Amino acid sequence: MNWFKSDFNIRAWRLIQNYDIEKAPGVTLIYGSRGVGKSVMLRHLYQSTGVNEGGIFTDSLSFARQYAYAAQENKLNIFRQRYRLTRLLLLDDLQFIAGKVKTIEELHYTYEYVIGNGGKMVITLEGDGPQLEFLGERLASRFLSGMIIPIDRPQVEEMERFLDEYCHFKHIFVDKLVLKTISERKDNLADAVQIIEQFVHFAESQQNALSFLCFQAYCEHEDQRKDRVVDPINIIRIAALTMDVSVEELLGPTRKPKANEARQLAIYVIRTLAKISFPEIGKYFNRKHPTIILSYKKMQEKLVKDQDLYKKYCVILNALNV
């Protein structure tokens, strides 16, 4: 299908479709929330203009990985020659290099060479505003000195029209009330499409038509599935329920034995099942990672000795369908 064009994204599409590398500003920044078509636009610009101009289309994480590999393998000259001499550099998802100091510095030099040689850059950023503080003042000011174009969130009517076109293109016959309901619940195109695809798969598995009644069954099924997903929020909720304490107590500063043990159990399950780092776990509990490590080890010892506590641990595992 031709990508959906409407009021919320029309300014960006006009830029992409009429992009003239000779007349374009040095840097163009397109920003907007997740799933509103920024990557699609950049890819379209690469295919329509970048290929003929010997341009490069990449995302910031790929740029960071390639830079790190080049530095490690002593191939920085090759990396820099490729990026710094291009006439058109299209860089997607700029936000993903936040905190990568050396990558940001390398991007700064890349910018200076590309623009200095008469080349152009088009960048996309996920966010509700052109917030570039993570780049540092020098590079942020350079990127903000060019053309800045926002993509708004689509309105309900726009979303509904997009889904109708998408289903028509895919030859999917979905009840119009389903499309209306999705449009009211979601504010970006990517999530809306994902729901359509999941709903179609669910309906096929149930051998049902894509009716509103089937969609209600799908929503109930998804709600139940999400309640069993192994993630820290679910684990904390289930641990609190199993240990008969409130979530507020479990996450709060209280050191009451009952709440403390529930907290230790939640930390142990998160570390064991979710496989995230101790510092990351600490963010959920507003505690430093040495405290999280100590809680984990204490619970590990308790589960070996305390059969009643071990049974509660098993209840949590069963609730998560593990």
C-alpha positions as CSV (number, residue, x, y, z in Angstrom):
1,M,0.0,0.0,0.0
2,N,1.1,3.6,-0.4
3,W,1.9,4.7,3.1
4,F,-1.0,6.6,4.7
5,K,-0.9,10.3,4.4
6,S,-3.1,12.6,6.4
7,D,-3.0,15.9,8.4
8,F,-0.9,14.5,11.2
9,N,2.0,13.7,8.9
10,I,1.5,15.6,5.7
11,R,4.3,18.2,6.3
12,A,6.9,15.4,6.7
13,W,5.6,13.6,3.6
14,R,5.8,16.7,1.5
15,L,9.4,17.2,2.5
16,I,10.2,13.6,1.7
17,Q,8.4,13.5,-1.7
18,N,9.9,16.9,-2.8
19,Y,13.3,16.5,-1.3
20,D,16.0,18.1,-3.5
21,I,19.5,17.4,-2.2
22,E,20.8,20.6,-3.9
23,K,18.3,22.9,-2.2
24,A,17.7,21.1,1.1
25,P,19.1,22.5,4.3
26,G,22.2,20.9,5.8
27,V,20.2,19.0,8.4
28,T,16.6,18.0,8.6
29,L,15.2,16.7,11.8
30,I,11.9,14.8,11.8
31,Y,10.5,13.9,15.3
32,G,7.4,12.3,16.6
33,S,6.1,9.5,18.9
34,R,6.8,5.8,18.3
35,G,5.0,4.2,15.4
36,V,3.9,7.2,13.3
37,G,5.9,6.3,10.2
38,K,9.3,8.1,10.7
39,S,11.3,5.1,9.6
40,V,9.1,4.4,6.7
41,M,9.6,8.0,5.5
42,L,13.4,7.8,5.8
43,R,13.4,4.5,3.9
44,H,11.3,6.0,1.2
45,L,13.7,8.9,0.9
46,Y,16.6,6.5,0.6
47,Q,14.9,4.6,-2.2
48,S,13.8,7.7,-4.1
49,T,16.9,9.8,-3.6
50,G,19.6,8.2,-1.5
51,V,20.3,5.3,-3.8
52,N,21.0,7.5,-6.8
53,E,23.1,9.9,-4.7
54,G,25.2,7.1,-3.1
55,G,23.6,7.9,0.2
56,I,23.6,5.9,3.4
57,F,20.5,4.8,5.4
58,T,21.1,3.5,8.9
59,D,19.9,3.8,12.4
60,S,21.9,5.2,15.4
61,L,22.4,1.8,17.0
62,S,23.9,0.4,13.8
63,F,26.1,3.4,13.5
64,A,27.3,2.9,17.1
65,R,28.0,-0.8,16.6
66,Q,29.9,-0.2,13.4
67,Y,31.9,2.5,15.0
68,A,32.8,0.3,18.0
69,Y,33.8,-2.6,15.7
70,A,35.9,-0.3,13.5
71,A,37.7,1.1,16.6
72,Q,38.3,-2.4,17.9
73,E,39.5,-3.9,14.6
74,N,41.6,-0.8,13.7
75,K,39.4,0.0,10.7
76,L,38.3,3.5,11.7
77,N,39.7,4.9,8.4
78,I,37.4,2.7,6.4
79,F,34.4,3.5,8.6
80,R,35.1,7.3,8.5
81,Q,35.7,7.3,4.8
82,R,32.3,5.7,4.2
83,Y,30.3,8.0,6.4
84,R,32.1,11.2,6.1
85,L,32.2,11.3,2.4
86,T,28.6,10.5,1.7
87,R,26.4,13.1,0.0
88,L,23.3,12.1,2.0
89,L,23.3,10.5,5.4
90,L,19.9,9.2,6.7
91,L,20.0,8.4,10.4
92,D,17.0,6.8,12.1
93,D,16.1,6.7,15.8
94,L,18.7,9.2,17.0
95,Q,17.5,8.7,20.6
96,F,19.2,5.3,20.9
97,I,22.7,6.8,21.2
98,A,21.9,8.6,24.4
99,G,24.7,8.0,26.9
100,K,27.1,6.7,24.2
101,V,29.7,9.5,24.6
102,K,32.2,8.3,22.1
103,T,29.6,7.5,19.4
104,I,28.1,11.0,19.9
105,E,31.6,12.5,19.5
106,E,32.1,10.5,16.3
107,L,28.7,11.6,15.0
108,H,29.7,15.2,15.6
109,Y,32.8,14.8,13.5
110,T,30.7,13.0,10.9
111,Y,28.3,15.9,10.8
112,E,31.2,18.4,10.3
113,Y,32.7,16.5,7.4
114,V,29.4,15.7,5.6
115,I,28.1,19.3,5.8
116,G,31.6,20.7,5.1
117,N,31.7,18.6,1.9
118,G,28.3,19.9,0.8
119,G,26.4,16.8,1.9
120,K,23.1,16.6,3.7
121,M,21.7,14.8,6.7
122,V,18.1,13.8,7.5
123,I,17.6,12.5,11.0
124,T,14.6,11.0,12.9
125,L,14.0,11.2,16.6
126,E,11.4,9.5,18.8
127,G,9.8,12.0,21.2
128,D,7.1,14.6,21.6
129,G,9.6,17.4,21.1
130,P,13.1,18.0,19.6
131,Q,14.8,17.3,22.9
132,L,18.5,16.7,22.0
133,E,20.2,17.5,25.3
134,F,21.7,14.0,25.3
135,L,23.9,15.0,22.4
136,G,25.6,17.8,24.2
137,E,25.2,21.5,23.5
138,R,27.5,21.7,20.5
139,L,26.0,18.9,18.4
140,A,22.4,19.6,19.6
141,S,22.7,23.2,18.5
142,R,23.9,22.1,15.0
143,F,21.1,19.7,14.5
144,L,18.5,22.2,15.7
145,S,19.9,24.9,13.4
146,G,18.4,23.1,10.4
147,M,14.8,22.3,9.4
148,I,12.7,20.7,12.1
149,I,9.4,18.9,11.2
150,P,7.1,17.3,13.7
151,I,4.8,14.4,13.1
152,D,1.7,14.6,15.3
153,R,-0.2,11.7,16.8
154,P,-3.1,10.6,14.4
155,Q,-6.6,11.5,15.4
156,V,-9.2,8.8,15.9
157,E,-10.7,9.4,12.5
158,E,-7.3,9.3,10.8
159,M,-6.4,6.0,12.6
160,E,-9.7,4.5,11.6
161,R,-9.2,5.5,7.9
162,F,-5.6,4.1,8.0
163,L,-6.8,0.7,9.4
164,D,-9.5,0.6,6.8
165,E,-7.0,1.1,4.0
166,Y,-4.6,-1.3,5.6
167,C,-7.2,-4.1,5.8
168,H,-8.3,-3.4,2.2
169,F,-4.7,-3.7,1.0
170,K,-4.3,-7.0,2.9
171,H,-7.7,-8.3,1.8
172,I,-8.8,-8.6,5.4
173,F,-12.5,-8.2,6.0
174,V,-12.8,-6.9,9.5
175,D,-15.9,-5.6,11.3
176,K,-15.9,-1.8,11.1
177,L,-16.7,-1.6,14.8
178,V,-13.4,-3.5,15.5
179,L,-11.5,-0.8,13.6
180,K,-13.3,2.0,15.4
181,T,-12.5,0.3,18.8
182,I,-8.8,-0.1,18.0
183,S,-8.6,3.5,16.7
184,E,-10.0,4.8,20.0
185,R,-7.5,2.7,22.1
186,K,-4.3,3.3,20.1
187,D,-2.6,6.5,19.1
188,N,0.1,5.2,16.8
189,L,0.0,3.2,13.5
190,A,2.5,0.5,14.5
191,D,0.5,-0.6,17.6
192,A,-2.7,-0.5,15.7
193,V,-1.4,-2.8,12.9
194,Q,0.1,-5.2,15.5
195,I,-3.4,-5.6,17.1
196,I,-5.0,-6.3,13.7
197,E,-2.3,-8.9,12.9
198,Q,-2.7,-10.6,16.3
199,F,-6.5,-10.5,16.1
200,V,-6.5,-12.1,12.7
201,H,-4.2,-14.9,14.0
202,F,-6.5,-15.4,17.1
203,A,-9.6,-15.5,14.9
204,E,-7.9,-18.1,12.6
205,S,-7.0,-20.2,15.6
206,Q,-10.6,-20.1,16.8
207,Q,-11.9,-20.6,13.3
208,N,-14.1,-17.5,13.7
209,A,-14.9,-14.6,11.5
210,L,-13.3,-11.2,12.2
211,S,-16.4,-10.0,14.0
212,F,-16.7,-7.7,16.9
213,L,-17.8,-10.6,19.2
214,C,-14.6,-12.4,18.2
215,F,-12.6,-9.2,18.9
216,Q,-14.0,-9.1,22.4
217,A,-12.9,-12.6,23.0
218,Y,-9.5,-11.7,21.7
219,C,-9.2,-8.8,24.1
220,E,-10.1,-11.0,27.0
221,H,-7.5,-13.5,25.9
222,E,-4.9,-10.8,25.7
223,D,-5.7,-9.4,29.1
224,Q,-5.3,-12.9,30.6
225,R,-2.1,-13.4,28.8
226,K,-0.6,-10.1,29.9
227,D,-1.4,-11.0,33.5
228,R,0.9,-14.0,33.1
229,V,3.8,-12.3,31.2
230,V,7.1,-12.6,33.0
231,D,8.0,-9.0,33.7
232,P,8.9,-7.1,36.9
233,I,5.5,-5.4,37.3
234,N,3.5,-8.6,37.0
235,I,5.9,-10.4,39.4
236,I,5.7,-7.7,42.0
237,R,1.9,-7.7,41.8
238,I,1.7,-11.5,42.1
239,A,4.3,-11.7,44.8
240,A,2.4,-9.1,46.9
241,L,-0.9,-11.0,46.4
242,T,0.7,-14.4,47.3
243,M,2.5,-13.0,50.4
244,D,-0.7,-11.1,51.5
245,V,0.9,-7.6,51.5
246,S,0.0,-4.6,49.4
247,V,2.2,-3.6,46.4
248,E,2.8,-0.2,48.2
249,E,4.2,-2.1,51.2
250,L,6.3,-4.3,49.1
251,L,7.9,-1.4,47.2
252,G,8.0,1.0,50.1
253,P,10.5,1.7,52.8
254,T,8.9,-0.5,55.5
255,R,11.1,-3.2,57.1
256,K,8.3,-5.2,58.6
257,P,9.2,-8.9,58.4
258,K,6.2,-9.8,56.3
259,A,6.7,-7.0,53.7
260,N,10.5,-7.5,53.7
261,E,10.2,-11.2,52.9
262,A,7.7,-10.5,50.1
263,R,10.1,-8.0,48.7
264,Q,13.0,-10.5,48.8
265,L,10.8,-13.1,47.1
266,A,9.8,-10.6,44.4
267,I,13.5,-9.7,43.8
268,Y,14.5,-13.3,43.6
269,V,11.8,-14.2,41.1
270,I,12.5,-11.1,38.9
271,R,16.2,-12.0,38.8
272,T,15.6,-15.7,38.2
273,L,12.9,-15.4,35.5
274,A,13.2,-11.9,34.0
275,K,17.0,-12.1,33.7
276,I,17.6,-8.4,34.2
277,S,20.5,-6.9,36.1
278,F,20.6,-6.1,39.8
279,P,20.9,-2.3,39.1
280,E,17.8,-2.5,36.8
281,I,15.9,-4.4,39.5
282,G,16.9,-1.8,42.0
283,K,15.1,0.9,40.0
284,Y,11.7,-0.9,40.6
285,F,12.3,-0.9,44.4
286,N,14.1,2.4,44.7
287,R,17.1,0.6,46.2
288,K,20.8,0.4,45.3
289,H,22.0,-2.8,43.7
290,P,24.1,-4.1,46.7
291,T,20.8,-4.2,48.7
292,I,19.1,-6.0,45.8
293,I,22.0,-8.6,45.6
294,L,21.8,-9.2,49.4
295,S,18.0,-9.7,49.2
296,Y,18.4,-12.1,46.4
297,K,21.0,-14.2,48.3
298,K,18.9,-14.2,51.5
299,M,15.8,-15.5,49.6
300,Q,18.0,-18.1,47.8
301,E,19.0,-19.5,51.2
302,K,15.5,-19.3,52.7
303,L,13.9,-21.3,49.8
304,V,16.2,-24.2,50.6
305,K,15.2,-24.3,54.3
306,D,11.6,-23.1,54.4
307,Q,9.0,-25.4,52.7
308,D,6.1,-23.1,53.2
309,L,7.9,-20.2,51.6
310,Y,9.0,-22.5,48.8
311,K,5.3,-23.4,48.2
312,K,4.5,-19.7,47.8
313,Y,7.4,-19.4,45.4
314,C,5.7,-22.2,43.3
315,V,2.4,-20.4,43.5
316,I,4.0,-17.4,41.8
317,L,5.6,-19.6,39.2
318,N,2.2,-21.2,38.4
319,A,0.5,-17.8,38.2
320,L,3.1,-16.8,35.6
321,N,2.6,-20.0,33.7
322,V,6.2,-21.0,34.1
